[in-house]
Amino acid sequence: MRDNLSAFSRLDAGEAASELECLPYSVQHQDEGVCLLVRMGPHRILLDCGVGDISFLAKELTKSRRLPADLVLISHAHPDHARGSLALHKAFPLLPIYASEVTSKLLPLNWLDQDPEEIPSFCQALPLRSPVELEDGLVVELFPAGHLPGAVAILLTYTTQERAYKLLYTGDFFLSNSRLVEGLRLEELRGLELDVLIIEGTYGTSRHPHRRNQENQLAERINRAIADHYSVILPTPALGLGQELLMLLRSHHHFTGKDLDIWVDSAVAVGCDAYLELLSHLPPSVQNFARHQPLFWDERVRPRVRRLQPEYRATVGKSPCIVLTDSTDDLGKYCQPDTGPWLILLPEKIDIKVNKEYLAPTIVESYILAQHSDGPGTTQLIHNLRPQHVVFIHGSPAYLADLTGLEELQNRYHVHSPAAGILVELPIGDTFLQPAAPETNYEGELTELGTVITITIPEAITADPRWREFADTGLVEARWQGEELVLRGLSPRELLNQNSDRYTLSDVDCCGTCRHQRGQRCWNSASPLYNFKVTLEGYCPAFEGLFSPES
């Protein structure tokens, strides 16, 4: 912590070299949370407070600076962004803390171990899409960011006599619509003439199937487990994913009308109650659903959704059912010797500790139901905003390095990926040329003649300098990603390093034919290669073929 304290002192002493600087206290490389100090001229703004211990914020405060910041802005209510905000308020009661109205109401779910009556209402609600001047010359505006009800991207505008400086912090964002949250709208943010973008990189450059494909794959796996007389446990955080899963299970055709119990336990049930209190803030489609049947708790319509009360626990698992519970829960209390077998499904990118030695037979697998944008979504947002500086946070160092290494970003922007305690100076050039947004969609023609398919592409693609590198070997690799067919040029280096038989032998057990390989990364939590980039001809003992009976 010494480095960021010395950097903090530099900010406090007014020795900054530019009007804009960012000092990350914590950047969520693992599960340590997010906490960033941004300076815009004389203003010091704390973005999120997801750290568990805030004691470092109280150190080295000077007589002129008795608060660690001038104000605090919370992007959303997840613990890794908000769990330290209550302690921050208790330590500095005069420090103003702001968030969206929904986030201000969801924050108490971070402290379920405390008496609700003893948690002060310390967070002030700000309106959406309405500029508010919080300090002289400093304006904040909140835009819905997807990901979670109440989650916002935060636009800060600092105005001097010479010019206006604009910084956008995305928090956690998701461009796609999910079942309970509408995605971030790019059209609301275009044309901001942004100077700095602080953006999350949770999934690095990985590419995801379409959201509906993710849902269908998960629903099919659960349906297959139920048919094989397994019960299913889905441990999730209290807010967000658990409620999304519940809506998926209620409305997917695999489960509609099925004589099946869905039990909701622990903090996930409390999260469902909180959503019901915020129904008017949820999308119109969700409100319309709630007019015809209860959003969550419903014992009349199949599948039945019930809170897991103590009197029901003895029967859970004796016939196939589904349990949604908190990610910190002891799953052993469900997997008892007098129950049937269990399938435990763990969400990717959420660190959940599981003891695999239970009294009942269990299978542990992972699934993807993303609530963060993937690599293409991340670069799409950047190219639409075209800032001078891009600061990546919130992701493993390897994933963030993948993003900062992208030539399409390095050639257009000043790209940063700071570790905790490393001060990032953000000098703004008055003559900076906003790069033109790259064209991403082209129309061509497809001709199918027997076993030969010809794809004709427009001249705009072949005129691009990237085309020479894409097609220099004359070979491409085609791969389905959800409903999209993705074409990728093969480089000479790949041809030298890979077994040439790979392109003719599809029955070879290797990463290229493993169902857990997506975006050239391993997504099998049981594999020693999990979360690492893999070569397509690689192999590990956890291999599962694309077309194996289990898949």
Disulfide bonds with the S-S distance in Angstrom:
none
